[in-house]
Every structure is written in C-alpha cells, then in structure tokens.
Amino acid sequence: MNTYRMEPIAGGFRVTETFADGNIDIRDFETDAAARIWIVRRATIANMSNLARWLWGNAPKPRG
C-alpha cells in the first residue's frame, strides 16, 4: 500500500507518495486543498486497483 506525506513548503505544499516497492513520487501544490484532493484521488485509484486484483484472485474458477 502506498503512503503519503504532506508538508508545507515556500509557496505551497509538497506531497511525497511512497510506493510499496520503495519508489517515490513528489508533487508540489499551491494550496492545501489541491494537495489533499490529489492524495485522495491517488489513494482511491490505488485502492480500486488492489480491490480489483483481490476480487480477480478470489473469483470462483470455472470447472474444466
């Protein structure tokens, strides 16, 4: 699961997204609201992707 850290910087806010494999993505935003919206959207996409993988792996397998 990805983790997110938001911190104030000169002129806005910086969000650091850390992926499960250790890679990071850093984004800068002018407002607190814009940063939070980006975090929610990214987390929602990641959660839907994880849910889809889980559902696919746990779906009943066809016989034969």
The first five atom37 places (N, CA, C, CB, O) and aatype in JSON, in Angstrom:
{
  "aatype": [12, 2, 16, 18, 1, 12, 6, 14, 9, 0, 7, 7, 13, 1, 19, 16, 6, 16, 13, 0, 3, 7, 2, 9, 3, 9, 1, 3, 13, 6, 16, 3, 0, 0, 0, 1, 9, 17, 9, 19, 1, 1, 0, 16, 9, 0, 2, 12, 15, 2, 10, 0, 1, 17, 10, 17, 7, 2, 0, 14, 11, 14, 1, 7],
  "atom_mask": [
    [1, 1, 1, 1, 1],
    [1, 1, 1, 1, 1],
    [1, 1, 1, 1, 1],
    [1, 1, 1, 1, 1],
    [1, 1, 1, 1, 1],
    [1, 1, 1, 1, 1],
    [1, 1, 1, 1, 1],
    [1, 1, 1, 1, 1],
    [1, 1, 1, 1, 1],
    [1, 1, 1, 1, 1],
    [1, 1, 1, 0, 1],
    [1, 1, 1, 0, 1],
    [1, 1, 1, 1, 1],
    [1, 1, 1, 1, 1],
    [1, 1, 1, 1, 1],
    [1, 1, 1, 1, 1],
    [1, 1, 1, 1, 1],
    [1, 1, 1, 1, 1],
    [1, 1, 1, 1, 1],
    [1, 1, 1, 1, 1],
    [1, 1, 1, 1, 1],
    [1, 1, 1, 0, 1],
    [1, 1, 1, 1, 1],
    [1, 1, 1, 1, 1],
    [1, 1, 1, 1, 1],
    [1, 1, 1, 1, 1],
    [1, 1, 1, 1, 1],
    [1, 1, 1, 1, 1],
    [1, 1, 1, 1, 1],
    [1, 1, 1, 1, 1],
    [1, 1, 1, 1, 1],
    [1, 1, 1, 1, 1],
    [1, 1, 1, 1, 1],
    [1, 1, 1, 1, 1],
    [1, 1, 1, 1, 1],
    [1, 1, 1, 1, 1],
    [1, 1, 1, 1, 1],
    [1, 1, 1, 1, 1],
    [1, 1, 1, 1, 1],
    [1, 1, 1, 1, 1],
    [1, 1, 1, 1, 1],
    [1, 1, 1, 1, 1],
    [1, 1, 1, 1, 1],
    [1, 1, 1, 1, 1],
    [1, 1, 1, 1, 1],
    [1, 1, 1, 1, 1],
    [1, 1, 1, 1, 1],
    [1, 1, 1, 1, 1],
    [1, 1, 1, 1, 1],
    [1, 1, 1, 1, 1],
    [1, 1, 1, 1, 1],
    [1, 1, 1, 1, 1],
    [1, 1, 1, 1, 1],
    [1, 1, 1, 1, 1],
    [1, 1, 1, 1, 1],
    [1, 1, 1, 1, 1],
    [1, 1, 1, 0, 1],
    [1, 1, 1, 1, 1],
    [1, 1, 1, 1, 1],
    [1, 1, 1, 1, 1],
    [1, 1, 1, 1, 1],
    [1, 1, 1, 1, 1],
    [1, 1, 1, 1, 1],
    [1, 1, 1, 0, 1]
  ],
  "atom_positions": [
    [[0.84, -1.17, 0.0], [0.0, 0.0, 0.0], [0.89, 1.24, 0.0], [-0.96, 0.0, 1.21], [1.91, 1.28, 0.68]],
    [[0.49, 2.24, -0.76], [1.24, 3.48, -0.83], [0.98, 4.34, 0.41], [0.87, 4.26, -2.1], [-0.09, 4.3, 1.01]],
    [[2.0, 5.11, 0.77], [1.85, 6.05, 1.88], [2.08, 7.46, 1.35], [2.84, 5.71, 3.04], [2.76, 7.66, 0.34]],
    [[1.5, 8.44, 2.05], [1.56, 9.83, 1.6], [1.99, 10.72, 2.76], [0.19, 10.28, 1.05], [1.57, 10.53, 3.9]],
    [[2.85, 11.68, 2.44], [3.27, 12.67, 3.44], [3.11, 14.05, 2.8], [4.75, 12.42, 3.91], [3.57, 14.29, 1.69]],
    [[2.46, 14.95, 3.52], [2.26, 16.31, 3.03], [2.96, 17.27, 3.98], [0.74, 16.66, 2.9], [2.82, 17.15, 5.2]],
    [[3.71, 18.2, 3.42], [4.43, 19.17, 4.26], [4.39, 20.55, 3.6], [5.89, 18.72, 4.49], [4.41, 20.66, 2.37]],
    [[4.34, 21.59, 4.41], [4.36, 22.94, 3.85], [5.74, 23.27, 3.3], [3.95, 23.98, 4.91], [6.76, 22.9, 3.87]],
    [[5.75, 23.98, 2.18], [6.99, 24.48, 1.59], [6.73, 25.94, 1.21], [7.43, 23.62, 0.33], [5.6, 26.41, 1.27]],
    [[7.77, 26.64, 0.83], [7.61, 28.03, 0.39], [6.69, 28.06, -0.82], [9.0, 28.69, 0.05], [6.98, 27.44, -1.84]],
    [[5.6, 28.76, -0.71], [4.68, 28.91, -1.83], [3.68, 27.79, -1.98], [0.0, 0.0, 0.0], [2.98, 27.73, -2.99]],
    [[3.56, 26.9, -0.99], [2.56, 25.84, -1.13], [2.81, 24.64, -0.24], [0.0, 0.0, 0.0], [3.21, 24.76, 0.91]],
    [[2.55, 23.46, -0.83], [2.66, 22.21, -0.09], [3.29, 21.15, -0.98], [1.27, 21.73, 0.41], [3.05, 21.12, -2.19]],
    [[4.09, 20.29, -0.38], [4.72, 19.18, -1.1], [4.13, 17.88, -0.59], [6.28, 19.21, -0.9], [4.0, 17.66, 0.62]],
    [[3.76, 17.01, -1.53], [3.26, 15.68, -1.2], [4.26, 14.66, -1.7], [1.84, 15.43, -1.82], [4.69, 14.7, -2.86]],
    [[4.64, 13.75, -0.82], [5.52, 12.66, -1.17], [4.73, 11.37, -1.09], [6.78, 12.62, -0.24], [4.2, 11.02, -0.03]],
    [[4.64, 10.67, -2.2], [3.97, 9.37, -2.25], [5.05, 8.3, -2.3], [2.99, 9.26, -3.49], [5.92, 8.33, -3.18]],
    [[5.01, 7.36, -1.36], [5.96, 6.26, -1.33], [5.22, 4.98, -1.7], [6.63, 6.13, 0.07], [4.23, 4.62, -1.07]],
    [[5.72, 4.31, -2.73], [5.1, 3.09, -3.21], [5.6, 1.88, -2.41], [5.4, 2.89, -4.7], [6.63, 1.96, -1.74]],
    [[4.88, 0.79, -2.49], [5.23, -0.42, -1.75], [6.63, -0.92, -2.12], [4.19, -1.52, -2.01], [7.31, -1.53, -1.29]],
    [[7.06, -0.67, -3.37], [8.38, -1.15, -3.81], [9.52, -0.18, -3.45], [8.37, -1.38, -5.31], [10.68, -0.41, -3.79]],
    [[9.17, 0.92, -2.74], [10.19, 1.86, -2.3], [10.37, 3.08, -3.2], [0.0, 0.0, 0.0], [11.03, 4.03, -2.8]],
    [[9.81, 3.06, -4.39], [9.88, 4.23, -5.27], [9.06, 5.37, -4.68], [9.38, 3.89, -6.7], [8.13, 5.14, -3.91]],
    [[9.43, 6.59, -5.05], [8.7, 7.75, -4.54], [8.3, 8.66, -5.7], [9.55, 8.53, -3.51], [8.92, 8.67, -6.76]],
    [[7.24, 9.43, -5.46], [6.76, 10.45, -6.39], [6.53, 11.7, -5.56], [5.43, 9.99, -7.15], [5.84, 11.66, -4.54]],
    [[7.11, 12.81, -5.98], [6.99, 14.07, -5.24], [6.26, 15.07, -6.11], [8.38, 14.61, -4.8], [6.63, 15.28, -7.27]],
    [[5.22, 15.69, -5.54], [4.44, 16.7, -6.25], [4.3, 17.94, -5.38], [3.04, 16.15, -6.64], [4.15, 17.85, -4.16]],
    [[4.36, 19.1, -6.01], [4.17, 20.37, -5.3], [2.84, 20.99, -5.72], [5.34, 21.35, -5.59], [2.45, 20.93, -6.88]],
    [[2.14, 21.59, -4.75], [0.84, 22.21, -4.97], [0.83, 23.59, -4.34], [-0.29, 21.34, -4.39], [1.53, 23.85, -3.37]],
    [[0.01, 24.47, -4.92], [-0.08, 25.83, -4.39], [-0.94, 25.92, -3.14], [-0.63, 26.75, -5.45], [-0.7, 26.78, -2.29]],
    [[-1.94, 25.04, -3.01], [-2.84, 25.12, -1.85], [-2.93, 23.79, -1.13], [-4.23, 25.58, -2.29], [-2.68, 22.72, -1.69]],
    [[-3.3, 23.88, 0.13], [-3.55, 22.71, 0.96], [-4.66, 21.85, 0.34], [-3.92, 23.12, 2.4], [-4.54, 20.62, 0.3]],
    [[-5.72, 22.5, -0.13], [-6.86, 21.77, -0.69], [-6.46, 20.98, -1.93], [-7.99, 22.74, -1.03], [-6.86, 19.83, -2.09]],
    [[-5.68, 21.59, -2.81], [-5.25, 20.9, -4.03], [-4.4, 19.67, -3.69], [-4.46, 21.86, -4.93], [-4.54, 18.62, -4.32]],
    [[-3.53, 19.8, -2.71], [-2.7, 18.67, -2.29], [-3.55, 17.54, -1.72], [-1.67, 19.14, -1.24], [-3.33, 16.37, -2.04]],
    [[-4.51, 17.89, -0.88], [-5.37, 16.87, -0.27], [-6.24, 16.17, -1.32], [-6.26, 17.5, 0.81], [-6.44, 14.96, -1.25]],
    [[-6.75, 16.92, -2.27], [-7.56, 16.31, -3.34], [-6.71, 15.33, -4.14], [-8.14, 17.39, -4.27], [-7.19, 14.24, -4.47]],
    [[-5.48, 15.69, -4.45], [-4.59, 14.8, -5.19], [-4.35, 13.51, -4.4], [-3.26, 15.5, -5.51], [-4.38, 12.42, -4.97]],
    [[-4.1, 13.65, -3.1], [-3.87, 12.47, -2.26], [-5.08, 11.56, -2.27], [-3.53, 12.88, -0.81], [-4.95, 10.34, -2.45]],
    [[-6.26, 12.12, -2.09], [-7.49, 11.29, -2.06], [-7.69, 10.58, -3.4], [-8.73, 12.17, -1.73], [-8.03, 9.4, -3.42]],
    [[-7.49, 11.29, -4.5], [-7.66, 10.67, -5.82], [-6.66, 9.54, -6.02], [-7.5, 11.72, -6.93], [-7.03, 8.46, -6.48]],
    [[-5.4, 9.76, -5.68], [-4.37, 8.73, -5.85], [-4.67, 7.52, -4.97], [-2.97, 9.29, -5.5], [-4.57, 6.38, -5.43]],
    [[-5.04, 7.77, -3.73], [-5.34, 6.66, -2.81], [-6.56, 5.89, -3.28], [-5.56, 7.19, -1.38], [-6.59, 4.66, -3.16]],
    [[-7.56, 6.57, -3.81], [-8.77, 5.9, -4.3], [-8.43, 5.02, -5.49], [-9.85, 6.92, -4.69], [-8.9, 3.88, -5.57]],
    [[-7.63, 5.51, -6.42], [-7.23, 4.72, -7.59], [-6.44, 3.49, -7.14], [-6.38, 5.57, -8.56], [-6.68, 2.39, -7.64]],
    [[-5.52, 3.66, -6.21], [-4.72, 2.54, -5.72], [-5.6, 1.51, -5.02], [-3.62, 3.03, -4.77], [-5.42, 0.31, -5.22]],
    [[-6.54, 1.98, -4.21], [-7.43, 1.05, -3.51], [-8.31, 0.28, -4.48], [-8.3, 1.8, -2.51], [-8.53, -0.92, -4.28]],
    [[-8.82, 0.94, -5.52], [-9.66, 0.25, -6.5], [-8.84, -0.79, -7.25], [-10.27, 1.26, -7.49], [-9.33, -1.88, -7.55]],
    [[-7.6, -0.47, -7.56], [-6.73, -1.42, -8.25], [-6.46, -2.64, -7.36], [-5.41, -0.74, -8.64], [-6.52, -3.77, -7.83]],
    [[-6.18, -2.4, -6.08], [-5.95, -3.51, -5.15], [-7.21, -4.35, -4.99], [-5.49, -2.97, -3.78], [-7.12, -5.58, -4.93]],
    [[-8.36, -3.71, -4.92], [-9.62, -4.44, -4.79], [-9.87, -5.3, -6.03], [-10.8, -3.46, -4.57], [-10.27, -6.46, -5.91]],
    [[-9.63, -4.74, -7.2], [-9.83, -5.5, -8.44], [-8.93, -6.73, -8.47], [-9.57, -4.61, -9.67], [-9.37, -7.81, -8.85]],
    [[-7.66, -6.56, -8.09], [-6.75, -7.71, -8.06], [-7.21, -8.75, -7.06], [-5.33, -7.25, -7.71], [-7.14, -9.95, -7.34]],
    [[-7.69, -8.31, -5.9], [-8.17, -9.25, -4.89], [-9.4, -9.99, -5.39], [-8.48, -8.51, -3.57], [-9.5, -11.21, -5.26]],
    [[-10.36, -9.26, -5.98], [-11.57, -9.9, -6.49], [-11.24, -10.9, -7.59], [-12.54, -8.84, -7.02], [-11.79, -12.0, -7.61]],
    [[-10.34, -10.53, -8.49], [-9.96, -11.44, -9.58], [-9.32, -12.7, -9.01], [-9.0, -10.73, -10.56], [-9.59, -13.8, -9.49]],
    [[-8.48, -12.55, -8.02], [-7.8, -13.71, -7.43], [-8.71, -14.59, -6.61], [0.0, 0.0, 0.0], [-8.42, -15.77, -6.41]],
    [[-9.83, -14.04, -6.11], [-10.75, -14.81, -5.27], [-12.04, -15.19, -5.98], [-11.07, -14.02, -4.04], [-12.95, -15.75, -5.37]],
    [[-12.13, -14.88, -7.25], [-13.34, -15.22, -8.01], [-13.43, -16.74, -8.18], [-13.33, -14.51, -9.41], [-12.4, -17.41, -8.28]],
    [[-14.64, -17.28, -8.19], [-14.79, -18.72, -8.45], [-14.18, -19.09, -9.8], [-16.27, -19.14, -8.4], [-14.38, -18.39, -10.79]],
    [[-13.45, -20.18, -9.82], [-12.8, -20.64, -11.04], [-13.76, -21.55, -11.82], [-11.46, -21.38, -10.71], [-14.44, -22.39, -11.23]],
    [[-13.8, -21.38, -13.14], [-14.67, -22.26, -13.93], [-14.18, -23.7, -13.88], [-14.74, -21.78, -15.37], [-12.98, -23.97, -13.81]],
    [[-15.1, -24.6, -13.93], [-14.73, -26.03, -13.93], [-14.21, -26.43, -15.3], [-15.94, -26.92, -13.55], [-14.6, -25.89, -16.33]],
    [[-13.31, -27.4, -15.27], [-12.88, -27.99, -16.53], [-11.62, -27.47, -16.98], [0.0, 0.0, 0.0], [-11.13, -27.87, -18.04]]
  ]
}
